[in-house]
Amino acid sequence: MQPLNLEISAFWAYSVSRYTKGDMAPLAILLQDNHKVNVNILLLICWCLENNTIINLPQLKAVIEAAAPTDSTLQAHRAKRKAAHPDNGGDRAVYDALKEEELELERAQQRDIVTSFNGQSVTYLGQAQLSSSNIFNASIAALINAYSLRDNSEARRLVSLVIKQLS
């Protein structure tokens, strides 16, 4: 089996496309703000689901670890951007500039995520084994366990709603 190689630009394009469809953005933000789930990691799991790829818990933990150095910077910048929102009395131009800077930080984090992902021996099931709606992709279990969501029914419900956005 050939190792799977995810292209950084392809993952960014996928993420933008997925994030802007349906209710994905508000669901992802709820998981981020209320349950500390990294949206870029969530999007990677979505990519895995849609590309018939399984990343297990140790592999996902390594990817999360690779994202950690940029995570605190992103969180601080995100708080600064939210505080500068025009609805909070901020200047629109300042807010827009902060939003662009945040997108660059997101891109940097995705580079770290993809680099780590490509270094993992993830399982690609192939087209012949395309998962049907009744087959559970273990990547979901990895996400739930990595973020300690197993006993959190609200977070698991949100993850289920995210998965439904993929169909």
WOMOQUI-V481716 format. One record per run of one state. SS is the DSSP state (h for helix, s for strand, l for the rest). FROM is the first residue (numbers start at 1). TO is the last residue. If there is no record, write none. Layout:
BEGIN
ss: {SS,SS}
from: {FROM,FROM}
to: {TO,TO}
END
This chain:
BEGIN
ss: {l,h,l,h,l,h,l,s,l,h,l,h,l,h,l,s,l,h,l,h,l,h,l}
from: {1,8,20,24,36,39,51,53,55,57,84,86,89,92,119,123,125,127,130,138,147,153,166}
to: {7,19,23,35,38,50,52,54,56,83,85,88,91,118,122,124,126,129,137,146,152,165,167}
END
